Amino acid sequence: MPSSPLNGRSGLPDRPPDPRPEGPLPGHQPAARRRRRRLVVTLSVALALAATVVLRIAPAEERSTGAAPAGRAYEAATSPGPAYPTAGAGSFAAATGESPVRGLDGPVVHYRVAVEQGTGQDPDAFAAEVDAVLGDPRSWIGSGELRVRRIDDPEYTDFTVYLATPDTSEAMCAAGGLSTEGYTSCRLPGKVIINLARWSEAVPDYGAPLAVYRAYVINHEVGHEFGEGHQTCPGAGRPAPVMQQQTYGLDGCLAYAWPYLEGVRYVGDPVT
């Protein structure tokens, strides 16, 4: 077996006896002890170098596989983002079929419902929500002088309710001279354009469920189609008129989605 430095041998033939007297010279140590000391020093230096390499390598490994970067990547990948696309195909699919006539009396206003393609939204499902809002007794039929009905024939339609992505709704509104910055909904003659972002998440600090905001935005924009202008909050703590621009804030009022309150038309002062 080859000799090892651990036993004080080098693997070479034994050297002739040292002619010096036995025992260490003053200030010197025996050769074996010096070799052991050098070995200890060498091992210590090697361990220190290894520790330095580990310290230098660890951060690189941590960046690629460590817990902290993986956690940051996981948070970025799973952080909630918009539950809707900001842009779609720019073309629309109309809801099929028609609704019953809703309302007690008066002329029948016919409307159609269409959803931008590529949004993942179902036109018939959106139409059902629009039908429920416009057919509610608290909605515009509450006057007893107006009735509504959804149809799918554009030739006989008085107006169309569109559900469009922020980008498409902005472009549609801008074509009529209205600036929405991709945030609000709008109405142009014969076109009620509902912004998908607002339909999906309402607005911050609205203080009411999403269903309330959805009813509000439909009634508000359809109100413009019926000739209604903007109104102000009548007082802190009171319901907000449906023609108040509730998307921009309630000004002390409480969220309210309907033109009629307890069977009476509920209004605020007109915006001048």
SVG drawing of the C-alpha trace seen along z (x, -y; Angstrom):
<svg xmlns="http://www.w3.org/2000/svg" viewBox="-101 -75 127 77">
<polyline fill="none" stroke="black" stroke-width="0.4" points="0.0,0.0 1.4,-3.4 2.4,-5.5 0.5,-8.5 1.5,-11.9 -0.7,-11.0 1.9,-8.5 4.9,-10.8 6.1,-8.9 6.5,-10.0 6.7,-6.7 10.4,-7.1 13.1,-4.8 14.0,-5.6 16.6,-8.3 19.8,-7.6 19.9,-8.4 20.1,-12.1 23.6,-12.7 22.3,-15.4 21.9,-14.6 18.6,-13.1 16.0,-15.5 15.0,-18.8 17.3,-21.7 16.5,-24.8 13.5,-26.5 12.8,-23.5 10.3,-20.7 10.8,-17.1 10.2,-16.5 7.1,-14.4 5.5,-17.0 6.4,-19.7 4.8,-17.6 1.7,-17.1 1.5,-20.8 1.9,-21.5 -0.9,-19.0 -3.2,-20.7 -2.5,-24.1 -3.1,-22.7 -6.4,-21.1 -7.5,-24.3 -6.8,-26.4 -8.6,-23.8 -11.7,-23.9 -11.6,-27.7 -11.4,-27.8 -14.3,-25.2 -16.4,-27.4 -15.8,-30.4 -16.7,-28.5 -19.9,-27.3 -20.8,-30.8 -20.2,-32.1 -22.1,-29.3 -25.1,-29.3 -26.7,-32.6 -26.5,-31.5 -28.2,-28.2 -30.7,-30.1 -31.5,-32.4 -32.3,-29.4 -33.8,-26.9 -33.9,-28.5 -37.1,-29.0 -37.1,-32.8 -36.8,-33.3 -39.3,-30.4 -41.7,-32.1 -41.4,-35.4 -41.9,-33.6 -44.9,-31.8 -46.4,-35.1 -45.9,-36.7 -47.4,-33.8 -50.4,-33.5 -51.1,-37.2 -54.6,-38.1 -54.8,-39.9 -57.8,-41.0 -60.4,-38.3 -61.1,-39.7 -59.2,-40.5 -58.4,-44.1 -58.8,-43.7 -61.0,-41.4 -61.7,-40.6 -63.5,-43.9 -66.5,-42.0 -69.6,-41.1 -71.9,-38.1 -75.6,-38.9 -77.7,-37.1 -80.3,-34.8 -84.0,-34.8 -86.2,-37.5 -87.7,-38.3 -91.3,-38.9 -92.6,-42.5 -92.0,-44.0 -93.9,-46.9 -97.5,-47.9 -98.3,-50.4 -96.8,-52.7 -94.8,-52.2 -92.5,-49.2 -88.8,-49.9 -86.9,-47.1 -83.3,-46.5 -80.7,-44.0 -77.7,-42.6 -74.3,-41.8 -71.0,-40.6 -67.5,-41.2 -66.0,-38.0 -62.8,-36.8 -63.9,-37.9 -65.0,-34.5 -68.4,-36.0 -71.6,-34.3 -74.0,-36.6 -77.1,-34.8 -76.0,-34.9 -75.2,-38.7 -78.6,-39.2 -80.4,-37.4 -78.8,-39.9 -79.8,-42.9 -83.3,-41.5 -83.6,-41.1 -82.5,-44.7 -84.6,-46.4 -87.6,-44.3 -87.5,-45.1 -90.3,-47.3 -87.7,-49.7 -86.2,-50.2 -87.4,-52.6 -90.7,-50.7 -91.6,-51.8 -93.2,-54.9 -96.0,-52.8 -95.6,-54.7 -92.9,-52.6 -92.4,-48.9 -89.2,-47.1 -88.5,-43.9 -85.3,-42.3 -85.2,-41.0 -82.3,-39.7 -83.3,-41.4 -81.1,-44.5 -83.6,-45.9 -86.2,-46.5 -83.9,-47.4 -84.1,-50.8 -80.8,-50.4 -78.2,-47.7 -76.5,-47.0 -72.8,-46.0 -70.5,-44.4 -67.0,-45.3 -63.4,-45.1 -61.7,-48.2 -59.8,-48.8 -62.8,-48.2 -65.2,-50.2 -62.7,-53.1 -62.5,-53.1 -66.3,-52.8 -66.9,-55.7 -64.2,-57.8 -65.8,-57.4 -68.7,-59.3 -66.5,-62.0 -66.5,-60.6 -63.3,-60.0 -63.6,-57.1 -59.8,-56.3 -60.8,-52.6 -62.4,-52.9 -66.0,-54.0 -69.0,-52.9 -70.8,-55.2 -73.8,-55.7 -74.0,-56.9 -77.2,-57.2 -78.6,-53.7 -75.5,-52.2 -75.2,-51.4 -71.6,-50.4 -70.8,-48.6 -67.1,-48.3 -66.2,-44.7 -63.8,-45.8 -66.5,-47.7 -68.9,-44.8 -66.4,-42.4 -65.2,-44.2 -67.2,-47.4 -65.2,-50.3 -63.2,-50.6 -65.1,-51.6 -68.5,-51.3 -69.9,-49.9 -72.3,-47.4 -72.2,-44.0 -71.2,-43.6 -74.8,-42.9 -75.9,-46.3 -73.2,-48.1 -74.2,-46.0 -77.8,-47.1 -76.7,-50.7 -74.5,-50.8 -77.2,-49.3 -79.8,-51.7 -77.5,-54.7 -76.5,-54.2 -79.9,-53.2 -81.2,-56.3 -79.0,-58.4 -80.6,-56.6 -84.0,-57.6 -82.9,-61.2 -81.8,-61.5 -78.9,-63.7 -76.5,-63.5 -77.6,-64.4 -76.0,-65.1 -76.1,-63.4 -79.1,-64.9 -77.4,-64.6 -75.0,-62.6 -76.4,-59.2 -79.2,-59.3 -79.4,-56.9 -77.5,-58.0 -79.7,-58.8 -79.2,-56.4 -78.2,-59.3 -75.4,-60.3 -72.0,-59.3 -71.5,-56.7 -68.5,-55.2 -66.5,-58.3 -67.7,-58.3 -70.8,-58.6 -70.1,-62.1 -71.5,-60.9 -74.6,-59.1 -75.1,-55.4 -75.0,-53.1 -78.4,-52.8 -79.1,-51.1 -82.6,-52.1 -84.6,-55.0 -87.5,-54.3 -87.5,-54.1 -90.6,-52.8 -92.6,-53.3 -91.6,-57.0 -89.1,-58.4 -86.0,-59.2 -83.8,-62.1 -81.1,-64.6 -80.4,-68.0 -79.2,-68.2 -75.5,-68.7 -75.0,-72.1"/>
</svg>
